[in-house]
Amino acid sequence: MLTAAFVASLISFGYSQDNAEKPRKDGARTEKSGEKQRQEKTPEQRAQMATNALEKKLSLNADQKTQVYALNLERAQRMDKNMKAERQVDKDQMDKQKSFMIESEKKLNNILTEDQRKSYEEMKKQSREKNKGRRPQGKGKKGQ
């Protein structure tokens, strides 16, 4: 039973990797080559797709299909919950970093003379222009 669950996990993981979408710079998912962008599937839909794929490839009987669907659903729901929690943690961390940067900028401006502040602002502007095309500007983790 455990072996079947492990095989199911590997196959569904492989299935999800084969069908992965490419990230865009704005953090949204893009269409796969030639396909229209799709709606994100619910955990139930993902579990059903994975179960159907295993049923087709492994000729599951009705009892096995029911058990595999329950396992896939549990996994999909847990993954969904974890992803939402990760997004919130990432957002909270970004908010903290942004607050720290703003606070640091204020302190630095208090240290610098007026001419130095102008030069510093110009340096930042040039740096932003230079790096504009080098990194994704969207939200999400590593272009996600």
C-alpha positions, 0 to 999 in steps of 0.5 A: 500500500505504501509503495503504491502511494509512493509511486502515485506521488512520483507519477503525479509529481512528474506529471506536474513537472511536465505540465509546469508553466513558465514564469513571467516577469510580473510574477504571473504564470504564462501560457505554455507554448501555444496554449492559452493561459488557464485558471488555477485548478482547485485541489479537487481538480488537481487530485482528479487529474492525477488520479485519472492519469494513474488510472490510465497508466496503471489500470487501477481498479475501482477500489484503488482509484477511490483510495488514490483519489483520497490520497491525491486530494489530501496531498493537494489540499495540504500543498494548497494550504502550505503555498498560501502560508508561504506566500503570506510569510514571503509578503510579511518578510518583504514588508519588513525589509521595505520598512527597514530600507525606508528607515535606513534611507531616512537615517542616511539622509540625516547624515548626508549634506544637501549636495551629498543627498542629491548625488546619492539620489542620482546614484540610486536613479542610475543604478535602477536604470542600469538594473531595470532589465536584469531582474524580474519586477513582479511579485512572488518568489524567484519569478513565480 
